[in-house]
């Protein structure tokens, strides 16, 4: 939009009515010269507006006085207001980000301090233990050298006994301090990992959403002024104006954010967890120390529970205030005051007063709401970060207490994880998109657990396509797929009356198309490194545990959809003898869709590893998802009656261009399989017990 702004303020104010063709060429030349600086422009939806405006400029040959006045007087001021608003919001969000960084540094400093304390106490404990062993060895020597009848009267033996007792007491104290320091270290470690994880998963996304809030609405107001002026001035350019209007409606700041994150995946990839730095394995604890630690942890868990309840209540109040402020701010930013079409034609009227962006009072009110909104964003992000840290500590203590078998205790109540709230979700954009939209936003808006398109396509394939050879690999009719897509996008079910397998390849194609075009893949790209590390796992137990731990990071709504999808794929693979689609071939079809490899990675190497992981998930799907997940589950047997599947279109089949054909896993050369397996690498199990009870 900077180039567009230069175009409006520099060229248009001088001689817009006589220089449109020259302006278009100048803009294109400038864009070409600055290609390196503007390399990422095409990533964002606002770039399409700029590009289409340049193309329209080439076709304009005349100017109208009113159109010139609108561009030179009003649109410049509006775009300048957009720039000022964006820069102001960016500056405030950057301050919030700096404050978040300081909070993370404080947490890491606390972790560093507890680490040093832990190692210090651990050293003291070992020194006390060494002295105790020395005293005990001296006592043993005296017992062996002095007769038993003289042992009690020996002064040297009595002194040695006192020394042993003294050393034992010091060792016990040092041991207790070391164990307490270890617990504090582990709690700070878990809090640090949670803070860093939340920063990359939630805080960065929320701050970007905050900076983008209302941007599309403000830009739309400015550019729609040009659209309405063109529509009223000349009907010959009506088609171009409608095209630009459609481009504006396609602007999506969340899609822009996703493209930006994917383009810079290395910077926004979640870092590896900070591992515990201490002795590995079981550390036996004396019963008296065990009981003291157990009581202390129970008390701490209760305090954490009370603190968490209070913080969650405060956070809920802040969120309610934030929602109200967001709604008011969006009302200011989405005012429909851009229509200037009435100033053209036979019944045109001359506006006595020039169009203004807003009165001084409205601008002051908007800035006041904006300041209040940003302050609430700050409170909400910092508050939820504090809740996440405390909740991580409480969960670690709770897990440790549940493992305690030496001391009986009452049932430990687990805290319920509240549903994540999204910044900017009140943006009045109507029904969320199905194709190219967000799965979570769609499910939240429609109150569905499984999207209609998935339920309908899977139902048809279950009834008529389980035995169809090459299902999901053979491409269907593009016309039929487009028709199905339009029907589902309107909220209808175009497959409701399907009674045979004649369109089965098109049904499979529209399902794959939907999953492929999701704005965010089912496995988010920020988890790519953690996901790809599952490739090295070989035994069934390792695979199940690794995938289960990975799936715990995903939202419940996405888990329900994944469980439904993988149960269906597993059922489909049971008919591999007939449909030639075993788990490996299905993984080849769905791997690039469920977890696409970042562009800066070796596509061939990583895609093979992704396919192997998806294959294992298809095979072991029943053991991967939590038993208490709830929600709709896939049913293998939809109908008990015999259904004629009709004639399957096996003549002149064509391969789906999105699915590369590979031999099944059983048909692969053993040497190739072993060579591929050696490339895989695994993620270590980073779970450490808080305390060995």
Secondary structure as the mmCIF struct_conf table of DSSP 4:
data_model
#
loop_
_struct_conf.conf_type_id
_struct_conf.id
_struct_conf.beg_label_comp_id
_struct_conf.beg_label_asym_id
_struct_conf.beg_label_seq_id
_struct_conf.end_label_comp_id
_struct_conf.end_label_asym_id
_struct_conf.end_label_seq_id
HELX_RH_AL_P HELX_RH_AL_P1 UNK A 2 UNK A 6
HELX_RH_PI_P HELX_RH_PI_P1 UNK A 7 UNK A 12
HELX_RH_AL_P HELX_RH_AL_P2 UNK A 13 UNK A 15
TURN_TY1_P TURN_TY1_P1 UNK A 16 UNK A 18
HELX_RH_AL_P HELX_RH_AL_P3 UNK A 20 UNK A 33
TURN_TY1_P TURN_TY1_P2 UNK A 34 UNK A 40
HELX_RH_3T_P HELX_RH_3T_P1 UNK A 41 UNK A 43
BEND BEND1 UNK A 44 UNK A 44
HELX_RH_AL_P HELX_RH_AL_P4 UNK A 45 UNK A 59
HELX_RH_AL_P HELX_RH_AL_P5 UNK A 65 UNK A 69
HELX_RH_PI_P HELX_RH_PI_P2 UNK A 70 UNK A 75
HELX_RH_AL_P HELX_RH_AL_P6 UNK A 76 UNK A 145
BEND BEND2 UNK A 146 UNK A 146
HELX_RH_AL_P HELX_RH_AL_P7 UNK A 148 UNK A 151
TURN_TY1_P TURN_TY1_P3 UNK A 152 UNK A 153
HELX_RH_AL_P HELX_RH_AL_P8 UNK A 155 UNK A 198
HELX_RH_PI_P HELX_RH_PI_P3 UNK A 199 UNK A 203
HELX_RH_AL_P HELX_RH_AL_P9 UNK A 204 UNK A 212
TURN_TY1_P TURN_TY1_P4 UNK A 213 UNK A 214
HELX_RH_AL_P HELX_RH_AL_P10 UNK A 215 UNK A 233
HELX_RH_3T_P HELX_RH_3T_P2 UNK A 235 UNK A 237
HELX_RH_AL_P HELX_RH_AL_P11 UNK A 238 UNK A 249
TURN_TY1_P TURN_TY1_P5 UNK A 250 UNK A 250
HELX_RH_AL_P HELX_RH_AL_P12 UNK A 253 UNK A 263
TURN_TY1_P TURN_TY1_P6 UNK A 264 UNK A 264
HELX_RH_AL_P HELX_RH_AL_P13 UNK A 265 UNK A 268
BEND BEND3 UNK A 269 UNK A 269
HELX_LH_PP_P HELX_LH_PP_P1 UNK A 270 UNK A 276
BEND BEND4 UNK A 278 UNK A 278
BEND BEND5 UNK A 281 UNK A 281
HELX_RH_AL_P HELX_RH_AL_P14 UNK A 287 UNK A 333
TURN_TY1_P TURN_TY1_P7 UNK A 334 UNK A 334
HELX_RH_3T_P HELX_RH_3T_P3 UNK A 341 UNK A 343
BEND BEND6 UNK A 344 UNK A 345
TURN_TY1_P TURN_TY1_P8 UNK A 346 UNK A 347
BEND BEND7 UNK A 352 UNK A 353
BEND BEND8 UNK A 357 UNK A 357
HELX_RH_AL_P HELX_RH_AL_P15 UNK A 360 UNK A 402
TURN_TY1_P TURN_TY1_P9 UNK A 403 UNK A 403
BEND BEND9 UNK A 406 UNK A 407
HELX_LH_PP_P HELX_LH_PP_P2 UNK A 410 UNK A 421
TURN_TY1_P TURN_TY1_P10 UNK A 423 UNK A 426
BEND BEND10 UNK A 431 UNK A 431
HELX_LH_PP_P HELX_LH_PP_P3 UNK A 432 UNK A 433
BEND BEND11 UNK A 434 UNK A 434
TURN_TY1_P TURN_TY1_P11 UNK A 435 UNK A 436
BEND BEND12 UNK A 437 UNK A 437
HELX_RH_AL_P HELX_RH_AL_P16 UNK A 439 UNK A 446
TURN_TY1_P TURN_TY1_P12 UNK A 447 UNK A 447
BEND BEND13 UNK A 449 UNK A 450
HELX_RH_AL_P HELX_RH_AL_P17 UNK A 452 UNK A 464
TURN_TY1_P TURN_TY1_P13 UNK A 465 UNK A 467
TURN_TY1_P TURN_TY1_P14 UNK A 469 UNK A 473
STRN STRN1 UNK A 474 UNK A 474
HELX_RH_AL_P HELX_RH_AL_P18 UNK A 478 UNK A 489
TURN_TY1_P TURN_TY1_P15 UNK A 490 UNK A 491
TURN_TY1_P TURN_TY1_P16 UNK A 494 UNK A 497
BEND BEND14 UNK A 500 UNK A 501
TURN_TY1_P TURN_TY1_P17 UNK A 502 UNK A 503
HELX_RH_AL_P HELX_RH_AL_P19 UNK A 504 UNK A 516
TURN_TY1_P TURN_TY1_P18 UNK A 517 UNK A 517
BEND BEND15 UNK A 519 UNK A 520
BEND BEND16 UNK A 522 UNK A 523
HELX_RH_3T_P HELX_RH_3T_P4 UNK A 525 UNK A 527
HELX_RH_AL_P HELX_RH_AL_P20 UNK A 528 UNK A 532
HELX_RH_3T_P HELX_RH_3T_P5 UNK A 533 UNK A 536
BEND BEND17 UNK A 539 UNK A 539
HELX_RH_AL_P HELX_RH_AL_P21 UNK A 540 UNK A 551
TURN_TY1_P TURN_TY1_P19 UNK A 552 UNK A 553
BEND BEND18 UNK A 554 UNK A 554
HELX_RH_AL_P HELX_RH_AL_P22 UNK A 556 UNK A 573
TURN_TY1_P TURN_TY1_P20 UNK A 574 UNK A 575
HELX_RH_AL_P HELX_RH_AL_P23 UNK A 576 UNK A 579
HELX_RH_AL_P HELX_RH_AL_P24 UNK A 583 UNK A 594
BEND BEND19 UNK A 595 UNK A 595
HELX_LH_PP_P HELX_LH_PP_P4 UNK A 596 UNK A 598
TURN_TY1_P TURN_TY1_P21 UNK A 599 UNK A 600
BEND BEND20 UNK A 601 UNK A 601
HELX_RH_AL_P HELX_RH_AL_P25 UNK A 603 UNK A 619
TURN_TY1_P TURN_TY1_P22 UNK A 620 UNK A 620
HELX_RH_3T_P HELX_RH_3T_P6 UNK A 621 UNK A 623
TURN_TY1_P TURN_TY1_P23 UNK A 624 UNK A 624
BEND BEND21 UNK A 625 UNK A 625
TURN_TY1_P TURN_TY1_P24 UNK A 627 UNK A 628
BEND BEND22 UNK A 631 UNK A 631
BEND BEND23 UNK A 636 UNK A 636
BEND BEND24 UNK A 638 UNK A 638
BEND BEND25 UNK A 640 UNK A 641
TURN_TY1_P TURN_TY1_P25 UNK A 651 UNK A 652
STRN STRN2 UNK A 655 UNK A 655
TURN_TY1_P TURN_TY1_P26 UNK A 657 UNK A 658
BEND BEND26 UNK A 659 UNK A 659
HELX_RH_3T_P HELX_RH_3T_P7 UNK A 665 UNK A 667
BEND BEND27 UNK A 668 UNK A 668
HELX_RH_AL_P HELX_RH_AL_P26 UNK A 670 UNK A 679
BEND BEND28 UNK A 690 UNK A 691
#
